[in-house]
Amino acid sequence: MGGPLRGAARGFVGYLRAVAGETAYDRYVEHRRGDHPDEPVMTRREFERWRMRQRDEKPGARCC
């Protein structure tokens, strides 16, 4: 009981995490380990700092 509803809720939470950018570090680690296994991987804290610097230096499509 609750199987389909529970699965839908997990999917929705996963979607919200992706939209909010919370999965970015997980994707980064997966990429580094898969494509660059001999290179170091930033910690989550280092990654978030790098990501914020990138947003500030290259605003891209942001309006402000």
C-alpha positions as CSV (number, residue, x, y, z in Angstrom):
1,M,0.0,0.0,0.0
2,G,1.3,3.5,-0.8
3,G,3.8,2.1,-3.4
4,P,2.7,4.3,-6.4
5,L,2.2,7.3,-4.2
6,R,5.5,6.9,-2.5
7,G,7.3,6.5,-5.8
8,A,5.6,9.6,-7.2
9,A,6.6,11.6,-4.1
10,R,10.3,10.4,-4.5
11,G,10.2,11.4,-8.1
12,F,8.8,14.8,-7.2
13,V,11.4,15.4,-4.5
14,G,14.2,14.4,-6.9
15,Y,12.8,16.8,-9.4
16,L,12.8,19.7,-6.9
17,R,16.4,18.9,-5.9
18,A,17.5,19.0,-9.5
19,V,15.7,22.3,-10.1
20,A,17.2,23.8,-7.0
21,G,20.7,22.8,-8.0
22,E,21.2,20.4,-5.1
23,T,22.2,17.6,-7.5
24,A,25.0,19.6,-9.1
25,Y,27.7,18.3,-6.7
26,D,26.6,14.7,-7.2
27,R,26.8,15.1,-11.0
28,Y,30.2,16.8,-10.7
29,V,31.6,14.0,-8.6
30,E,30.2,11.4,-11.0
31,H,31.8,13.2,-14.0
32,R,35.2,13.6,-12.4
33,R,35.4,10.0,-11.3
34,G,34.2,8.8,-14.6
35,D,36.0,11.1,-17.0
36,H,39.0,12.2,-14.9
37,P,39.7,9.4,-12.5
38,D,43.4,10.5,-11.8
39,E,42.5,14.0,-11.0
40,P,41.4,15.2,-7.5
41,V,37.7,15.9,-6.7
42,M,36.8,19.1,-4.9
43,T,35.0,18.8,-1.6
44,R,31.3,19.9,-1.5
45,R,32.4,23.2,0.2
46,E,35.1,23.9,-2.4
47,F,32.6,23.1,-5.2
48,E,30.0,25.4,-3.8
49,R,32.5,28.2,-3.5
50,W,33.7,27.6,-7.1
51,R,30.1,27.5,-8.3
52,M,29.3,30.9,-6.6
53,R,32.4,32.5,-8.1
54,Q,31.4,31.2,-11.5
55,R,27.9,32.7,-11.1
56,D,29.4,36.1,-10.1
57,E,32.1,36.1,-12.9
58,K,29.9,34.8,-15.7
59,P,26.3,35.8,-15.0
60,G,25.1,34.5,-18.4
61,A,21.3,34.7,-18.8
62,R,20.7,36.3,-15.4
63,C,18.8,39.6,-15.6
64,C,20.5,41.3,-12.7
